[in-house]
Amino acid sequence: MATKPSPASDIALDTAAQPAAKPLLAADRIRKTAREMFYRDGIRAVGVDAIVNQAGVTKPSLYRSFSSKDELAAAYLRDYEGEFWARFDAACAAHPGNPRAQLLDYLSGLGKRAVVNGYRGCGLTNAAVEYPEPHHPARAVAVEHKLELRRRLNEMAAGMGAREPEALADGLLLLIEGAFVSSQLFGEGGPAGRVADMAEKLIQAHGVV
């Protein structure tokens, strides 16, 4: 009579049947490594040699995927922008039809992240400071993102019924950028942790009840 497999052997068979996770392609390892190093240390401070060494790839493999370090920096910022909008859009989805609650939800999360050790503000803001050249690929990504953020804040302020939606939107944008920068100065216990509370006061001051 055949012996019935034990539950443990069933688990072993199931595990063996599962395909192993595919290793990241060289281009993906480069992007992941650049994301970590550029955000932590700044784009200008990180050289190509350091990236390929950390990623475990060769320099030719980097240049096959990215024509230059500038293009890699732009790719990093596009990845970072995707992460930003994912958080922003998640807050919006949690409060359909309520732009005030959407914004305050996002800012509550920002306030918590901004006082954690290792937080380096907004990678896009940092890149705009690092690269004043108007046509640099990294700066172009940063500027386009900030213009879209300003547009969306204007739209949200109008949706709240603010007396002067453009003025409220610009005030909120200044508040957000201040949180990004001040977080790198004060860290834990710093004013960035109050960003949602300050935004609520600003919204009320513009006649939103």
Secondary structure, 3 states (H helix, E strand, C coil): CCCCCCHHHHHHHHHHHCCCCCCCCHHHHHHHHHHHHHHHHCCCCCCHHHHHHHHCCCHHHHHHHCCCHHHHHHHHHHHHHHHHHHHHHHHHHHCCCCHHHHHHHHHHHHHHHCCCCCCCCCHHHHHHHHCCCCCCHHHHHHHHHHHHHHHHHHHHHHHHCCCCHHHHHHHHHHHHHHHHHHHHHHCCCCHHHHHHHHHHHHHHHCCCC
